[in-house]
Amino acid sequence: MADAAGAARKKFRSHMLIEAALIAVLVLYMVLAQEKVVGEDLAFTVVGAGLMALVSYWTLNTLRDGLEVVAARLRGIRH
């Protein structure tokens, strides 16, 4: 059980680092997009939409990993 909790914790930490990097890239994109009109540059808009979708997916994935860490801890407390 302790090994499973450790593996879940390690996976969660690595996903949090990737999450932070993705959010930083999204913030940079938003700063660059301040002066642009939506749809003016189609490629720029598509990149932004894709980046937002990726961040949303990764956030949900990271939350799932966090729940796995909590579940592993609770399993360890009960047994």
N, C-alpha and C positions, 0 to 999 in steps of 0.2 A: 504494500500500500504506500509506503513512504517513497518508493521509487516512482510510482505513478504520479504522486503529488509533486515530486521534484521535476519530473519531465513536463508536467502540465505548467508548472511555474516557469520553467526555462522557456517553453514555447510562448507563454504569455508575454514574458519580458521581450523576447525577440520581436513579437508582433507589435508590441507597444513602441519599440524603436522605429519600426517601419511605419507605423501609424503617425508618429511625430514627424518623420521625414516627408510623408505624403501631405500632411497638413501644411508643413512649411512650403512645399512646392505649390500647393493650392493658394496659399497666402501670396506668394510671389506672383502667381498667375493673376490673382485679383488686383494686385498693385499695377501690373502691366495693363490690365484690362480697363482701368479707370477711365482712360481717355478714349476708349473705343466704343462705338455704337454696336449693339448686339446685331449680328448678322452682316455687318459691314465687311468683315474679312471672314469668309466662310471657314477656312482652315483653322483660324484662331478660335472661332466659336466651337468647332467640332472638337478641337483639342481640349477646350475648357469643359465641354459637356462630358467628354470621356474621362477627364481627370476627376470631375465631381462624382461620376458614377463609380470610379475606382475607389475613391476615398469612402464613399457610402458603403460599398461592398466590404472594404477592409475594416471599417469601423464595426460593422455587424459581426464580422469574423473574429475580431479582437474581443468584442463583448462575449461571444460564445466561449472563447478561450478563458476569459475571466470567470465565467460561470463554471467552467470545468475545474478551475483552481479552487473555487469556493466549495464545489461538490466534493472534491478530493479531500479538502480539509475537514469537511463535515463527516465524511466517511471515516476518516482517521480518528475523529473524536468519539464516534459511536462505537468503534471496535477496539 
